[in-house]
Structure formats: C-alpha cells, structure tokens
Amino acid sequence: MADEKTIKLKRRDFQDVLTDLDNGEFHNQLTELLPRVVKAVLETHKAGSLTITLSITTDSDRTVLVKPKVSTKLPTKSTHETVLFSDEEGGVHRHDPRQQAFKVVQMPKPNT
C-alpha cells in the first residue's frame, strides 16, 4: 500500500535545481563569470572555459547533499619580448645607459 500513497512528481528541470543551489548564489556566480570568460575569448581569440562541478553525497536513504563548484580558465593575451639594457647595478633601462644621448637640433627650413 505504500506504493498507492506515493505521489508521482514531475522531474524538475536542471535550471530550476541550479537556481536552488546555495540559495541562488551559485546561479548568480555563474551569471557573473560567463560574460568574463566570453569577453576574454573575444579579446584574445583563444579558448577559455567555465566548468561546473556538482559533488553529490548522501546522509540518509532519502536526501542528497549537493555541493556546487565553478572554476574558470581565462585565456591570456600574448606577450612580447622587450629589449632592455642593464646597468652595473643590475637595473634595466629602455635606452643603453652607456651610450651618450645626442642633442637633437632642428634645422630651419630653407626658403623657396
């Protein structure tokens, strides 16, 4: 007779369950992180990712504990080498500190 009393429930949509996790904070976090990943992908033309992990355990015959986790991998912009010159103390400079600077004099334009 226990079967006669069992109510057949409609399976809930995943998005409904997702908004229940961590009282809706997990959904808010995903909503904030997805545009960041998309923006970085568009800027760099490299792949990024947003990974959702749901760890599911139980503490009884009827309940489950769902712990959500999100991780992102943002693509990084390519960097280029920069030529710098070192001095005797190990400092670095854009211009060679051993080379004298030239004084630039602007010549007057000839009259035509």
N, C-alpha and C positions, 0 to 999 in steps of 0.2 A: 503494500500500500504506500510505501514511501515514494514509489515512482509516480503514483497518481497525484501526489501533492507537489511534486517537482514542477516548477514553472519553467517553461521553455523561454529563455531570453534570447533576444536577437543579439548576434555578435556585434560588439561595438567597433566602429571604425577606428583605425590606428590613430588618426589625427585627434580623435576625442580622447583616447588614452594618453597621447603625447601631451595634451594640454593639462591633464591631471597630474602629471609628474612634477614633484617638488612644488605643488600648489601653483602651477603655471609658470614658475620661474625658469624651468628648463626650456619651455617653449619660447619665453622672452629672450633667453640667452641665444637660442638658435636664430631667432629673428634678427638679433643684433649681429651675430657672427657671419651669417651667409653673405650679406652685402659686402663685408670686409674682404672675404675671400674672392668674390666676384670682381670687385674693384682691383685687387692686386693682380688677378689673372689678366684682366683687360690692360692694365698698365705695363705688365712685363711680357705678355704673350707666352707665359709659362704656366704649367699646370699647378693647381692648388687643390686642397681637399678639405672637407669638413666631414668628420667621422663621428657617428653617433654609436655609443655602446650602451646597451641595456643589460645590466647584470641582474639575473633573476634567481632568487633563492626562496626557500620556504621556511616557515617556522611552525607550521601545523598542517593538517590534512586539507584545509580549505583556503588558506591565504598564501599569497606570494608577496615577496618584498622585491620591488623593482628599483634599482639604483641607476639613474641615468648618468652618462658621462659624455662630454663632447670634446673633441680635440680638432684643432685646425692646423693645416700646413699652408702657410702663405708663401707664394713664390717670391724670391728676392730679385731685385734689379741687378743686372750685371754691373760689375765694377771694372775699371780700367786701371792699369798701372800709371803711376805718376813719377816722373823723373825728379828727384830731389838731390841736392848737393849737401854733403856733410862738412861740418867744420871740425876743428881739432878737439873740441869738447864733446863731439857726438851729436850736436844739434843739426837739424836739417833745414834747408832753405830752398826756395824756388830758383834762386839765382846763385851761381858759384861765388861763395864769399871770397875766394882767392883772386877772382877776376875784377879788375878795376871797372868802375862804371864810366861810361862815356857821356860827356856832356853833349847834349843834342842842341844844335843851333839851327834855327830855321832861317833859311836863306831868303832874301827878299825876291819877289817875283820880278823878272825883267819886264821893262816897259815895252810894249809892242806898238 
